Amino acid sequence: MSSLQQLQNGSDIRGIAISTTDYEANLTEKEIPSIVSGIIHWARQTQENKYQNGTLTIGIGRDSRISGETLVNAFIQSAREQGVNLIDFGLATTPAMFMSTQFEMFKCDIGIMITASHLPYYFNGIKIFSAVSGAEHDDIDYILSHTTPNTNGRIGTIKTDDILTPYAQDLVQKIKNGMQTTDETPLKNMHIIVDAGNGAGGFFVDKVLGALGANTAGSQFLEPDGTFPNHIPNPDNKEAMESIKEAVIRHQADLGIIFDTDVDRSAIVTKSGHLLNRNNLIAVLSQIVLREHPHSTIVTNSPTSSHLKVFIEHLGGKQCRYISGYRNVINKAIQLNKDGVNCPLAIETSGHAAFKENYFLDDGAYVIAKCLMLLPTLMQQGKTFDDLISTLKQPVETLEVRFKLSGQHFKEQGQRVIQDLENTKIDGFQIDYENEEGVRFNITSPYGNGWFLLRLSLHEPLLVLQIENDEMGFMPSVLKTLHHFFNQFDFVNQEKLRVHLNEENK
């Protein structure tokens, strides 16, 4: 595998942009020209005529990372040298860069977002969109293996523009339409605060909420700062969620909103401080789409609570648990629709959520827009977002443990462990066959009442164990049994599991 191909991260490109004591940079301005060449080769497969006549246009944006401008400048220079026109949108979001291929005022042939989502400051990456959809795994593989420079005898043009303003205006109109209101300020009686985590989501305060009349006093970490000095900008992170929860309670706000760095993910905190992320967010969005599309199917990734399945089915819908990875979940939903199954929503517990009505684009701002559309109805009914999940049973205990796998063939090793566990009979562990990733067991006496899932990490040499239990105090017995099972595999590092066992023994 070439050094460039090692930058493949599923359906995007990701690497170290700034060297640290632990990591050597491998995604810098030196690697960018080869990647640009690959992207142009990829685009030429369907748009050769536009390339040859000098009208192929790429829009590029970035999040707040400190390496972003350097990578953007290198990208622009290389693309222009290869005869492609550029629109530099500056600070942008991932969903906005997809919309640069849709808005008539831009009609970019390719949208590029320079981001590494919630990862530490020294990472960066590239997300790639055509007017049809985001790049797939095979597309990235093609791009990173076709790196010879392109030529059409031209030098591309460059201009700057603003994508966030028209993107926000589009959201505002969609929210008003969803509310079925002609009121210019339908949120004038609402106090809503935003935590942008010093990423690219600060625009939402003035350009969306402010435009709709909301009071946004108390919003925090809106200034772009690629060192992320306050907390990891990640709606799946406990520290980040506690930060917005504390702000909502302190300011007595009606709602709190948090975005990740590039705004393709989001979560909500209710007035009472309830965290609406992971299973809770899926439950809220399920309520919304099943009102609009009764008896439809919602695709999620595999590590969702068993209670969520009951919740969705009680609403008249169906849950399809599928392989982790937001492109996997989205593609499953697209395929189900092609097969005649009405599937309006694909969502991961990480917060990636994509609606059929919105290009199946994982757009954190659109998730919030859908929730805001519901506010007038909730207020008329005297209800809050808390009420939407009041019947979703919550587990008493949850735990995630990650096991490092040693050796070069970690996928084969991990699959061996999973298969052996599946074939091991343990009283109290019953296989749940409604599962397409790793192996999932329902837990009964003498291990309490719950479930666990053992699966391979998508990109790292890890086995991931996720456990939920509805009875207190049974985690140690589950962990001890699995610890004895893992002992037969010397390539499974149980250090993290032992930490939990030691904590229980204190």
C-alpha positions in Angstrom: 0.0 0.0 0.0 1.4 3.4 -1.0 1.7 6.2 1.6 -1.1 8.1 -0.1 -3.5 5.1 0.0 -2.8 4.9 3.8 -4.7 8.2 4.0 -8.0 6.5 3.0 -10.5 6.7 5.8 -13.6 4.9 4.5 -15.3 7.4 2.1 -12.9 10.3 2.8 -9.3 11.2 3.1 -7.7 11.8 6.5 -4.2 12.1 8.0 -1.8 14.0 10.2 -1.5 17.6 9.0 0.8 18.8 11.8 3.7 16.7 13.2 3.6 16.1 16.9 5.9 14.2 19.3 3.8 11.1 18.6 2.8 11.5 15.0 4.6 12.5 11.8 2.7 14.6 9.3 1.5 12.7 6.2 -1.2 15.1 4.9 0.5 18.4 4.0 0.9 20.7 1.1 3.4 18.2 -0.3 0.7 15.4 -0.7 -2.1 17.7 -1.9 -1.0 18.0 -5.6 -1.2 14.2 -6.0 -4.6 14.1 -4.3 -5.8 17.0 -6.5 -4.7 15.1 -9.6 -6.7 12.0 -8.5 -9.8 14.1 -7.9 -9.6 15.6 -11.4 -9.1 12.1 -12.9 -12.1 11.0 -10.9 -14.2 14.0 -12.2 -13.1 13.4 -15.8 -14.7 10.0 -15.8 -18.1 11.7 -16.1 -17.2 15.3 -17.1 -14.4 15.0 -19.7 -15.9 17.6 -22.0 -16.1 20.2 -19.2 -12.5 19.5 -18.2 -11.2 19.8 -21.8 -13.1 23.1 -22.5 -11.9 24.6 -19.2 -15.3 24.9 -17.5 -14.9 22.3 -14.8 -15.4 24.0 -11.4 -14.4 22.9 -7.9 -15.7 24.7 -4.8 -13.6 24.4 -1.7 -14.2 25.2 1.9 -12.6 24.4 5.3 -13.4 24.2 9.0 -11.4 26.1 11.6 -8.4 23.8 11.8 -5.1 25.7 11.9 -3.7 23.7 9.0 -6.8 24.4 6.8 -5.7 27.5 5.0 -2.3 25.9 4.0 -4.0 22.9 2.6 -6.7 25.0 0.8 -4.0 27.2 -0.8 -2.0 24.2 -2.0 -5.2 22.6 -3.4 -6.1 25.8 -5.3 -2.7 26.2 -6.8 -2.5 22.6 -8.0 -6.0 22.5 -9.4 -5.5 25.8 -11.3 -2.2 24.5 -12.7 -4.2 21.5 -14.0 -6.8 23.7 -15.8 -9.6 23.6 -13.2 -11.6 26.7 -12.0 -11.9 27.3 -8.2 -14.3 29.0 -5.9 -12.8 29.5 -2.5 -15.6 29.6 0.1 -13.3 30.1 3.1 -14.9 28.9 6.4 -17.6 26.5 5.5 -19.4 23.3 6.6 -19.4 19.9 5.1 -23.2 19.9 4.2 -22.8 23.5 2.8 -20.0 22.2 0.5 -22.4 19.6 -0.9 -25.0 22.3 -1.5 -22.4 24.3 -3.5 -23.0 21.6 -6.2 -26.8 22.2 -5.9 -27.3 26.0 -5.6 -27.9 27.6 -9.0 -25.7 30.5 -8.1 -22.6 28.2 -7.9 -23.4 24.9 -9.6 -19.9 23.5 -8.7 -19.1 20.3 -10.4 -17.2 19.1 -7.3 -17.4 20.3 -3.7 -14.4 19.8 -1.4 -14.4 20.2 2.4 -11.1 20.3 4.3 -11.9 18.8 7.7 -11.1 16.0 10.0 -14.5 16.3 11.9 -14.0 16.1 15.7 -10.4 14.7 15.7 -7.6 16.6 17.5 -6.1 19.8 16.0 -3.2 18.0 14.3 -5.4 16.0 12.0 -7.0 17.1 8.8 -8.8 15.5 5.9 -10.7 15.9 2.6 -14.4 15.2 2.0 -15.4 15.1 -1.6 -18.8 15.6 -3.2 -20.2 15.4 -6.7 -23.6 16.9 -7.6 -25.1 13.4 -7.1 -23.6 12.4 -3.7 -20.6 12.1 -1.5 -17.6 10.0 -2.6 -17.7 6.3 -1.8 -14.9 4.0 -0.6 -14.1 2.9 -4.2 -14.0 6.5 -5.3 -11.4 7.4 -2.7 -9.4 4.3 -3.7 -9.5 5.4 -7.3 -8.5 9.0 -6.4 -5.5 7.9 -4.4 -4.2 5.5 -7.1 -4.5 7.9 -10.0 -2.1 10.7 -9.2 -0.4 11.6 -12.5 -1.0 15.4 -13.2 -3.8 16.3 -15.7 -3.4 18.8 -18.5 -5.8 20.6 -20.8 -3.5 23.4 -21.8 -5.2 25.9 -19.6 -4.8 27.7 -16.3 -7.9 27.7 -14.1 -9.5 30.8 -12.6 -10.0 31.5 -8.9 -12.6 33.6 -7.1 -13.9 33.8 -3.5 -17.5 33.6 -2.4 -19.7 33.0 0.6 -21.5 29.7 0.9 -22.8 29.9 4.5 -25.2 32.9 3.9 -27.2 31.2 1.1 -27.0 27.9 2.9 -28.4 29.5 6.0 -31.1 31.3 4.0 -32.1 28.0 2.5 -32.4 26.5 6.0 -34.5 29.4 7.3 -37.0 29.0 4.4 -37.2 25.3 4.9 -37.9 25.8 8.6 -40.7 28.3 7.9 -42.2 25.9 5.4 -42.0 23.0 7.8 -43.7 25.2 10.5 -46.3 26.2 7.9 -46.0 29.8 9.0 -45.7 33.2 7.3 -44.4 34.7 10.5 -41.0 36.2 9.8 -39.8 35.5 13.4 -41.6 32.3 14.5 -39.0 31.6 17.2 -39.3 35.1 18.8 -40.5 33.5 22.1 -37.8 30.9 22.3 -34.4 31.1 24.1 -32.0 28.8 22.2 -28.3 28.6 22.7 -25.6 27.1 20.5 -22.3 25.5 21.3 -20.1 25.5 18.1 -17.1 24.0 19.8 -14.9 26.7 18.1 -15.6 24.9 14.8 -17.6 26.1 11.8 -21.1 26.1 13.3 -21.2 29.6 14.8 -23.0 30.9 11.7 -26.2 29.2 12.9 -26.7 31.6 15.7 -27.2 34.8 13.7 -27.9 33.5 10.2 -30.5 30.9 11.2 -31.8 31.3 14.8 -31.4 35.1 14.9 -33.1 35.4 11.5 -36.0 33.4 12.9 -36.3 35.7 15.9 -34.8 33.5 18.7 -33.0 34.8 21.7 -29.5 33.3 21.5 -27.9 34.9 24.6 -25.5 32.5 26.2 -24.3 30.8 23.1 -20.7 29.7 23.5 -17.5 28.9 21.7 -18.7 30.4 18.4 -15.3 31.9 17.4 -13.4 29.6 15.0 -10.3 28.3 16.7 -8.6 25.2 15.3 -6.9 24.4 18.6 -10.3 23.6 20.1 -9.4 25.1 23.5 -12.7 24.5 25.3 -13.8 21.0 24.5 -13.7 18.4 21.7 -16.4 19.6 19.2 -18.3 16.2 19.2 -21.9 15.6 20.1 -20.9 12.0 21.0 -18.5 13.2 23.6 -19.5 13.3 27.3 -17.5 16.4 28.1 -18.9 18.3 25.2 -22.5 17.3 26.0 -22.0 18.2 29.7 -20.8 21.7 28.6 -23.9 22.5 26.6 -26.1 21.0 29.3 -24.6 23.2 32.0 -25.0 26.3 29.7 -28.7 25.5 29.1 -29.4 25.1 32.8 -27.4 28.2 33.8 -29.1 30.4 31.2 -32.5 28.8 31.7 -32.7 28.3 27.9 -35.5 26.5 26.2 -33.1 24.5 24.1 -29.4 23.9 23.6 -27.8 22.9 20.3 -24.3 21.5 19.8 -22.4 20.9 16.5 -19.3 19.0 15.6 -16.5 20.9 13.9 -17.8 20.7 10.3 -21.5 20.6 11.2 -22.4 17.2 9.7 -23.4 16.1 13.2 -25.4 17.7 16.0 -27.3 17.0 19.2 -29.8 18.8 21.5 -30.2 19.5 25.2 -33.7 20.0 26.5 -34.8 22.7 28.9 -34.6 20.2 31.7 -31.1 19.2 30.8 -31.9 16.0 29.1 -29.3 15.0 26.5 -30.8 14.2 23.1 -27.9 12.4 21.4 -27.2 8.8 20.5 -30.4 6.6 21.1 -32.4 9.6 22.4 -31.7 11.7 19.2 -32.7 8.7 17.0 -35.9 8.4 19.1 -36.8 12.1 18.5 -36.1 12.0 14.8 -38.1 8.7 14.6 -41.1 10.5 16.1 -40.8 13.2 13.4 -40.4 11.0 10.4 -43.0 8.4 11.4 -45.5 11.2 11.8 -44.7 12.3 8.2 -44.2 8.8 6.8 -46.3 6.2 8.8 -45.1 2.6 8.9 -41.8 3.5 7.3 -38.3 2.0 8.1 -35.5 3.8 9.9 -31.9 2.6 9.3 -29.5 2.8 12.2 -26.0 1.4 12.9 -25.8 -1.7 14.9 -24.9 -0.5 18.5 -28.4 0.9 19.3 -30.3 0.1 22.4 -32.8 -2.8 22.2 -35.3 -0.4 23.8 -35.0 1.8 20.7 -36.3 -1.0 18.5 -39.3 -1.4 20.8 -39.9 2.4 20.8 -39.8 2.6 17.0 -42.1 -0.4 16.6 -44.6 1.1 19.1 -44.7 4.2 16.8 -45.7 1.9 13.9 -42.3 1.9 12.3 -39.5 -0.6 11.7 -35.8 -0.4 12.6 -33.2 -1.8 10.4 -29.9 -2.2 12.3 -27.0 -2.2 9.9 -23.2 -2.0 9.7 -21.5 1.0 11.4 -20.2 3.8 9.2 -22.3 6.7 8.1 -21.9 5.9 4.4 -22.9 2.3 5.1 -26.0 3.4 6.9 -27.0 5.9 4.2 -26.3 3.5 1.4 -28.5 0.9 3.1 -31.4 3.4 3.3 -30.9 4.3 -0.4 -30.9 0.6 -1.4 -34.1 -0.1 0.7 -35.9 2.8 -1.1 -34.8 1.3 -4.5 -36.2 -2.0 -3.3 -39.5 -0.4 -2.6 -39.1 0.0 1.2 -40.0 3.5 2.3 -37.0 4.6 4.3 -36.9 8.4 5.1 -34.1 8.4 7.6 -30.6 6.9 8.1 -28.9 7.7 11.3 -25.9 6.6 13.4 -25.6 6.8 17.2 -22.6 9.1 16.5 -25.1 11.8 15.3 -24.7 11.3 11.6 -28.3 11.7 10.3 -29.5 11.8 6.7 -33.0 12.4 5.4 -34.3 11.2 2.1 -35.9 14.6 1.5 -32.5 16.3 1.9 -30.4 14.3 -0.6 -29.6 11.7 2.1 -26.9 14.2 3.2 -25.6 13.8 6.7 -26.3 17.4 7.7 -26.2 18.4 11.4 -27.9 21.7 10.7 -30.7 20.1 8.9 -31.3 17.8 11.8 -31.8 20.8 14.0 -34.0 22.4 11.3 -36.3 19.4 11.4 -36.5 19.6 15.2 -37.3 23.4 15.1 -40.1 22.7 12.6 -41.8 20.7 15.3 -41.6 23.4 17.9 -45.0 25.2 17.1 -46.8 21.9 17.3 -45.2 20.9 20.6 -46.0 24.3 22.1 -49.6 24.1 21.0 -49.9 20.7 22.7 -48.1 22.0 25.8 -45.3 19.5 25.2 -41.5 19.6 25.1 -38.8 17.5 23.6 -38.6 15.7 26.9 -42.1 14.3 26.2 -41.0 12.9 22.9 -38.7 10.4 24.6 -40.7 9.8 27.8 -41.6 6.3 26.7 -38.1 5.3 25.6 -36.8 3.1 28.3 -33.3 4.0 29.4 -30.7 1.3 30.4 -29.5 1.4 34.0 -25.8 0.8 33.0 -23.9 1.2 29.8 -20.3 0.5 29.0 -17.9 0.5 26.0 -14.6 -1.3 26.1 -12.0 -1.2 23.2 -9.5 -4.0 22.8 -6.3 -3.4 20.8 -5.4 -6.2 18.4 -1.7 -6.9 17.8 -0.3 -8.1 14.5 -0.7 -7.1 10.8 -3.8 -9.1 10.1 -6.1 -7.6 12.7 -9.3 -7.9 10.7 -8.8 -11.7 10.3 -7.9 -12.0 14.0 -10.9 -9.9 15.0 -13.3 -12.0 12.9 -11.9 -15.1 14.4 -12.6 -13.9 17.9 -16.1 -12.9 16.9 -16.8 -16.2 15.2 -15.5 -18.2 18.2 -17.7 -16.2 20.6 -20.7 -16.8 18.4 -20.0 -20.5 18.5 -19.4 -20.6 22.3 -22.5 -21.6 24.4 -22.7 -19.6 27.6 -25.8 -19.8 29.8 -27.4 -16.4 29.9 -26.0 -15.3 26.5 -28.5 -15.7 23.6 -27.5 -14.7 20.1 -29.6 -11.9 18.5 -29.7 -12.9 14.9 -31.2 -9.5 13.9 -27.7 -8.1 13.5 -25.4 -7.6 10.6 -22.2 -6.5 12.3 -20.0 -8.6 14.6 -22.0 -10.7 17.1 -24.8 -9.5 19.4 -26.1 -11.3 22.4 -29.2 -10.7 24.6 -28.3 -11.1 28.3 -30.5 -12.8 30.8 -30.0 -14.4 34.3 -27.4 -14.7 35.8 -26.1 -11.6 34.0 -29.0 -9.3 34.6 -31.1 -8.2 31.6 -29.7 -6.4 28.6 -27.5 -7.0 25.6 -23.9 -6.7 24.3 -22.3 -6.3 20.9 -18.8 -7.3 19.9 -17.7 -5.8 16.6 -14.6 -4.8 14.7 -13.7 -1.1 14.4 -14.1 0.2 10.9 -10.6 1.6 10.5 -8.6 0.8 13.6 -7.1 -2.5 14.9 -9.7 -2.7 17.6 -12.5 -4.9 18.8 -15.3 -2.8 20.3 -17.5 -4.2 23.1 -20.7 -2.3 23.9 -22.9 -3.4 26.8 -26.3 -2.2 28.2 -28.0 -3.7 31.2 -31.3 -2.9 32.8 -30.3 -4.2 36.1 -27.7 -2.6 38.4 -24.5 -4.5 39.4 -24.2 -7.1 36.7 -21.5 -5.5 34.6 -18.7 -7.3 36.5 -20.1 -10.7 35.9 -20.5 -10.0 32.2 -16.9 -8.7 32.0 -15.4 -11.6 33.9 -17.0 -14.1 31.7 -15.8 -12.3 28.6 -12.4 -11.9 30.1 -12.1 -15.6 30.5 -13.2 -16.1 26.9 -10.6 -13.5 25.6 -7.8 -15.2 27.5 -7.4 -17.8 24.8 -6.3 -15.1 22.3 -2.9 -13.7 23.0 -3.3 -11.0 20.3 -6.3 -9.4 22.2 -5.1 -6.7 24.6 -7.4 -6.7 27.6 -5.8 -3.8 29.4 -9.0 -1.6 29.3 -11.2 -4.5 30.4 -8.9 -5.1 33.4 -9.2 -1.5 34.4 -13.0 -1.8 34.7 -12.6 -5.1 36.6 -10.2 -3.5 39.0 -12.5 -0.6 39.6 -15.3 -2.9 40.4 -13.1 -4.8 42.9 -12.1 -1.6 44.8 
